[in-house]
Amino acid sequence: MSLVDLFATVPLLAWLAACLWVYRDAEANVAAGTPVYLQIGALRIDTPEAWAVACSVLLFVFMPLYLAARKS
């Protein structure tokens, strides 16, 4: 594996790990009876699947929103 491949692979693996963590943590919160939800206007994110998709599309926007909604 060349250095160029490594620079392309490491961020991809970090992105994948972050999305997987959000999904598993949201799923654990649902199982514990404390689901994580966010509503901004008509946009409502309230399932582990929705959180994972949102994070996979816009990680740098929805990861901080997930962490903030998780604490409330």
Backbone as a chain_set.jsonl record, in Angstrom:
{"seq": "MSLVDLFATVPLLAWLAACLWVYRDAEANVAAGTPVYLQIGALRIDTPEAWAVACSVLLFVFMPLYLAARKS", "coords": {"N": [[0.852, -1.178, 0.0], [0.644, 2.105, -0.942], [1.76, 5.382, 0.12], [-0.033, 7.305, -0.729], [-2.365, 5.816, -1.079], [-2.782, 5.153, 1.583], [-3.324, 7.66, 2.731], [-5.785, 8.089, 1.571], [-7.299, 5.983, 2.522], [-7.327, 5.991, 5.376], [-8.905, 8.309, 6.287], [-11.376, 7.474, 5.24], [-11.873, 5.101, 6.664], [-12.058, 6.192, 9.24], [-14.337, 7.805, 8.931], [-16.255, 5.801, 8.404], [-16.116, 4.351, 10.825], [-17.026, 6.309, 12.634], [-19.684, 6.694, 11.759], [-20.714, 4.145, 12.208], [-20.398, 3.994, 14.985], [-22.188, 6.013, 15.821], [-24.625, 4.89, 14.96], [-24.722, 2.466, 16.503], [-24.638, 3.5, 19.127], [-26.94, 5.1, 19.166], [-28.816, 3.096, 18.819], [-28.442, 1.652, 21.199], [-29.308, 3.575, 23.007], [-32.026, 3.702, 22.327], [-32.808, 1.13, 23.088], [-32.438, 1.393, 25.81], [-34.492, 3.015, 26.432], [-34.274, 5.714, 26.099], [-34.385, 7.38, 23.576], [-32.48, 9.135, 21.096], [-33.195, 12.179, 19.684], [-33.792, 14.674, 17.208], [-35.142, 17.681, 16.121], [-35.526, 19.953, 13.604], [-37.266, 22.355, 12.352], [-39.142, 20.971, 9.802], [-37.58, 18.767, 9.594], [-36.9, 15.763, 11.104], [-35.047, 13.673, 13.092], [-34.963, 10.629, 14.412], [-34.475, 7.924, 14.703], [-32.132, 5.174, 14.975], [-31.251, 4.387, 12.43], [-31.817, 6.641, 10.841], [-30.105, 8.52, 12.034], [-27.627, 7.336, 11.41], [-27.637, 7.45, 8.586], [-27.811, 10.225, 8.208], [-25.391, 11.02, 9.373], [-23.63, 9.707, 7.686], [-23.972, 11.104, 5.349], [-23.516, 13.852, 5.934], [-21.25, 14.125, 7.903], [-19.709, 15.98, 9.451], [-21.56, 17.829, 10.199], [-23.784, 16.482, 11.38], [-22.698, 14.763, 13.356], [-21.754, 16.399, 15.588], [-24.315, 17.458, 16.193], [-25.663, 15.14, 16.925], [-24.237, 14.378, 19.236], [-24.82, 16.567, 20.875], [-27.64, 16.375, 21.068], [-27.828, 13.94, 22.292], [-27.029, 14.391, 24.911], [-29.102, 15.836, 25.965]], "CA": [[0.0, 0.0, 0.0], [1.457, 3.314, -1.04], [1.407, 6.466, 1.025], [-1.234, 7.953, -1.287], [-3.484, 4.944, -0.718], [-2.985, 5.27, 3.023], [-3.993, 8.939, 2.98], [-7.172, 7.968, 1.117], [-7.977, 4.938, 3.277], [-7.49, 6.336, 6.79], [-10.119, 9.104, 6.518], [-12.55, 6.666, 4.924], [-12.103, 4.212, 7.806], [-12.511, 7.027, 10.358], [-15.725, 8.164, 8.625], [-17.059, 4.6, 8.593], [-16.157, 4.059, 12.265], [-17.881, 7.31, 13.285], [-21.075, 6.388, 11.413], [-21.073, 2.912, 12.913], [-20.536, 4.312, 16.401], [-23.445, 6.752, 15.997], [-25.721, 3.928, 14.829], [-24.763, 1.547, 17.65], [-24.966, 4.256, 20.328], [-28.36, 5.461, 19.072], [-29.554, 1.857, 19.033], [-28.367, 1.363, 22.634], [-30.182, 4.528, 23.699], [-33.409, 3.266, 22.091], [-33.024, -0.053, 23.927], [-32.493, 1.845, 27.199], [-35.696, 3.826, 26.613], [-33.96, 7.138, 25.968], [-33.959, 7.607, 22.196], [-31.89, 10.43, 20.756], [-33.943, 12.751, 18.573], [-33.521, 16.056, 16.858], [-36.106, 18.236, 15.18], [-35.249, 21.304, 13.133], [-38.349, 22.601, 11.402], [-39.804, 19.737, 9.378], [-36.602, 17.677, 9.646], [-36.887, 15.051, 12.379], [-34.171, 12.501, 13.103], [-35.322, 9.989, 15.678], [-34.171, 6.489, 14.712], [-30.707, 4.903, 14.737], [-30.995, 4.36, 10.987], [-31.817, 8.02, 10.355], [-28.867, 9.122, 12.503], [-26.509, 6.78, 10.644], [-27.693, 8.001, 7.232], [-27.473, 11.651, 8.293], [-23.95, 11.132, 9.62], [-22.874, 9.266, 6.515], [-24.084, 12.133, 4.314], [-22.893, 15.085, 6.414], [-20.664, 13.752, 9.192], [-19.238, 17.109, 10.244], [-22.729, 18.568, 10.677], [-24.673, 15.69, 12.217], [-22.019, 14.166, 14.512], [-21.93, 17.295, 16.739], [-25.728, 17.543, 16.559], [-25.995, 13.897, 17.634], [-23.661, 14.441, 20.575], [-25.578, 17.559, 21.651], [-28.975, 15.833, 21.34], [-27.64, 12.792, 23.174], [-26.893, 14.853, 26.282], [-30.325, 16.493, 26.457]], "C": [[0.892, 1.233, 0.0], [0.967, 4.361, -0.043], [0.148, 7.189, 0.559], [-2.47, 7.125, -0.942], [-3.813, 5.053, 0.762], [-3.718, 6.564, 3.367], [-5.451, 8.923, 2.528], [-7.956, 7.009, 1.997], [-8.254, 5.336, 4.727], [-8.707, 7.225, 7.033], [-11.41, 8.328, 6.234], [-12.884, 5.729, 6.082], [-12.584, 4.991, 9.028], [-13.968, 7.434, 10.165], [-16.654, 6.98, 8.874], [-17.203, 4.251, 10.071], [-17.077, 5.034, 12.996], [-19.353, 7.035, 12.999], [-21.561, 5.138, 12.125], [-21.264, 3.165, 14.4], [-21.851, 5.042, 16.671], [-24.627, 5.792, 15.928], [-25.833, 3.044, 16.072], [-25.125, 2.276, 18.934], [-26.434, 4.662, 20.319], [-29.234, 4.243, 19.318], [-29.562, 1.476, 20.52], [-29.253, 2.312, 23.429], [-31.652, 4.185, 23.503], [-33.723, 2.082, 22.999], [-33.134, 0.326, 25.405], [-33.718, 2.713, 27.474], [-35.447, 5.319, 26.545], [-33.471, 7.428, 24.549], [-33.422, 9.022, 21.995], [-32.657, 10.974, 19.56], [-33.584, 14.213, 18.405], [-34.596, 16.501, 15.883], [-35.726, 19.675, 14.892], [-36.263, 21.581, 12.035], [-39.055, 21.3, 11.077], [-38.87, 18.532, 9.422], [-36.599, 17.059, 11.035], [-36.031, 13.805, 12.222], [-34.382, 11.832, 14.445], [-35.079, 8.482, 15.72], [-32.673, 6.296, 14.503], [-30.352, 4.904, 13.25], [-30.906, 5.77, 10.415], [-30.544, 8.748, 10.795], [-27.68, 8.625, 11.694], [-26.477, 7.343, 9.223], [-27.286, 9.472, 7.245], [-25.972, 11.835, 8.505], [-23.14, 10.685, 8.411], [-22.911, 10.315, 5.406], [-23.314, 13.392, 4.724], [-22.316, 14.869, 7.817], [-20.326, 14.966, 10.043], [-20.366, 18.01, 10.729], [-23.489, 17.746, 11.703], [-23.994, 14.996, 13.394], [-22.091, 15.102, 15.721], [-23.385, 17.449, 17.164], [-26.162, 16.314, 17.331], [-25.471, 13.967, 19.065], [-24.397, 15.454, 21.454], [-26.967, 17.028, 22.005], [-28.899, 14.665, 22.303], [-27.581, 13.228, 24.646], [-28.172, 15.452, 26.839], [-31.368, 15.487, 26.88]], "O": [[1.779, 1.377, 0.841], [-0.103, 4.228, 0.551], [-0.649, 7.636, 1.383], [-3.502, 7.675, -0.558], [-4.982, 5.045, 1.149], [-4.626, 6.565, 4.198], [-6.267, 9.676, 3.059], [-9.155, 7.198, 2.2], [-9.329, 5.036, 5.247], [-9.493, 6.916, 7.929], [-12.415, 8.516, 6.919], [-14.052, 5.581, 6.441], [-13.431, 4.502, 9.775], [-14.751, 7.413, 11.115], [-17.713, 7.134, 9.482], [-18.291, 3.893, 10.521], [-17.827, 4.629, 13.884], [-20.185, 7.132, 13.901], [-22.699, 5.087, 12.591], [-22.182, 2.619, 15.013], [-22.55, 4.73, 17.636], [-25.537, 5.872, 16.753], [-26.92, 2.892, 16.63], [-25.853, 1.726, 19.76], [-27.104, 4.581, 21.349], [-30.28, 4.348, 19.958], [-30.585, 1.025, 21.036], [-29.877, 1.908, 24.41], [-32.45, 4.36, 24.424], [-34.789, 2.036, 23.612], [-33.837, -0.338, 26.167], [-33.958, 3.104, 28.616], [-36.323, 6.109, 26.898], [-32.287, 7.691, 24.339], [-33.861, 9.971, 22.645], [-32.759, 10.305, 18.532], [-33.136, 14.884, 19.335], [-34.922, 15.787, 14.935], [-35.618, 20.504, 15.795], [-36.124, 21.09, 10.914], [-39.517, 20.6, 11.978], [-39.325, 17.394, 9.3], [-36.329, 17.739, 12.025], [-36.261, 12.985, 11.332], [-34.031, 12.382, 15.489], [-35.452, 7.832, 16.697], [-32.014, 7.156, 13.92], [-29.28, 5.369, 12.862], [-30.028, 6.062, 9.603], [-29.967, 9.509, 10.018], [-26.811, 9.416, 11.327], [-25.407, 7.675, 8.712], [-26.51, 9.914, 6.398], [-25.355, 12.703, 7.889], [-22.072, 11.236, 8.144], [-21.978, 10.403, 4.608], [-22.543, 13.931, 3.93], [-22.851, 15.384, 8.799], [-20.626, 14.983, 11.237], [-20.146, 18.868, 11.584], [-23.809, 18.246, 12.781], [-24.676, 14.666, 14.364], [-22.459, 14.645, 16.804], [-23.673, 17.559, 18.356], [-26.936, 16.416, 18.282], [-26.197, 13.645, 20.005], [-24.575, 15.221, 22.649], [-27.424, 17.214, 23.132], [-29.841, 14.434, 23.062], [-28.041, 12.499, 25.525], [-28.32, 15.569, 28.056], [-32.453, 15.869, 27.318]]}, "num_chains": 1, "name": "protein.A"}
